[in-house]
Structure formats: C-alpha cells, structure tokens
Amino acid sequence: MDGKRGRRCRGLAALTFAVVGLGHVFPAAARERDLVLGPGPFSLADAAAKALRSWTYRPALLDGKPVPVCSHLVISFDVQ
C-alpha cells in the first residue's frame, strides 16, 4: 500500500482568504470542522489550503483597478 489507501477521511474545512492583485488567492486561516478521520495523519485544512492556493479568481475592481477582498469558503471532503 502507498500509505494513503485504506484511509477514510470525511469532514469540512473552513477557509478564510484574500483575493489580491490579479486574482491570486492568499489563505489567511484554515480550520477543520465536523471531522472524521481514518488511520494515519491527514489534515483537511492543509489539503483545502493547498487546493485554494492553486485557484485564480476574477479580481474585484474599484475605479477599474484591482482591490483586495476577503472571503470565506467551506470545502466538504469525503475521501475513501
């Protein structure tokens, strides 16, 4: 086994983040909620933050210029 098989992981990861510049994401906080883990170390918050960093948003504009905004997101996991 590769160390990941056989683990069950279910829960929610709540993220607070900022969208800055041209739509890049900067995670400010991540936490786990309603978590059920199988054997082995695994962090839903870390996985969610890693995924979030790969995303790009359309930036908010003020007078035609990008401005930073804060947002919240909850990602639901059910990995078997």
C-alpha positions as CSV (number, residue, x, y, z in Angstrom):
1,M,0.0,0.0,0.0
2,D,1.2,3.5,-0.7
3,G,0.2,4.8,2.8
4,K,-2.9,6.6,1.6
5,R,-5.1,3.6,0.6
6,G,-7.3,2.3,3.3
7,R,-7.8,5.7,5.0
8,R,-11.2,7.2,5.3
9,C,-11.5,10.9,5.7
10,R,-14.7,12.9,5.9
11,G,-15.3,16.4,7.1
12,L,-15.4,20.1,6.4
13,A,-12.5,22.6,6.0
14,A,-13.4,26.2,6.6
15,L,-11.1,28.7,4.9
16,T,-10.8,32.5,5.2
17,F,-8.8,34.0,2.4
18,A,-8.0,37.2,0.5
19,V,-8.1,37.6,-3.3
20,V,-5.3,40.0,-4.2
21,G,-3.8,41.6,-7.3
22,L,-4.8,39.9,-10.4
23,G,-7.0,37.3,-8.6
24,H,-4.4,35.3,-6.7
25,V,-5.5,33.7,-3.5
26,F,-3.8,34.1,-0.2
27,P,-5.2,31.8,2.5
28,A,-5.3,33.6,5.9
29,A,-6.8,30.8,8.0
30,A,-7.9,27.3,7.6
31,R,-9.6,25.0,10.2
32,E,-11.3,21.7,10.2
33,R,-15.0,21.1,11.3
34,D,-17.1,18.0,11.8
35,L,-14.0,15.8,11.2
36,V,-14.0,12.1,10.9
37,L,-10.6,10.6,10.1
38,G,-9.4,7.1,9.5
39,P,-5.9,5.8,10.5
40,G,-2.9,7.9,9.6
41,P,-2.0,11.6,9.7
42,F,-4.1,13.8,7.3
43,S,-5.2,17.4,7.5
44,L,-8.3,18.5,5.7
45,A,-7.4,22.1,6.4
46,D,-3.9,21.7,4.8
47,A,-5.4,19.9,1.8
48,A,-8.1,22.6,1.4
49,A,-5.5,25.5,1.7
50,K,-3.2,23.8,-0.9
51,A,-6.1,23.5,-3.3
52,L,-7.2,27.0,-2.7
53,R,-3.7,28.4,-3.5
54,S,-3.9,26.9,-7.0
55,W,-7.1,28.7,-7.8
56,T,-7.4,32.1,-9.5
57,Y,-10.4,34.4,-9.1
58,R,-11.5,37.4,-11.2
59,P,-10.3,40.3,-9.1
60,A,-12.7,42.8,-7.6
61,L,-12.3,46.2,-9.2
62,L,-12.7,49.7,-7.8
63,D,-12.5,52.5,-10.4
64,G,-11.1,49.9,-12.8
65,K,-8.3,48.9,-10.6
66,P,-8.0,45.5,-8.7
67,V,-8.6,45.7,-5.0
68,P,-8.0,43.0,-2.4
69,V,-11.1,41.4,-0.9
70,C,-11.6,38.8,1.9
71,S,-13.9,35.8,1.5
72,H,-14.9,32.6,3.3
73,L,-15.3,29.1,1.8
74,V,-16.2,25.7,3.2
75,I,-15.0,22.6,1.4
76,S,-16.6,19.3,2.0
77,F,-14.4,16.2,1.9
78,D,-15.5,12.5,1.7
79,V,-12.4,10.5,0.7
80,Q,-12.4,6.7,0.9
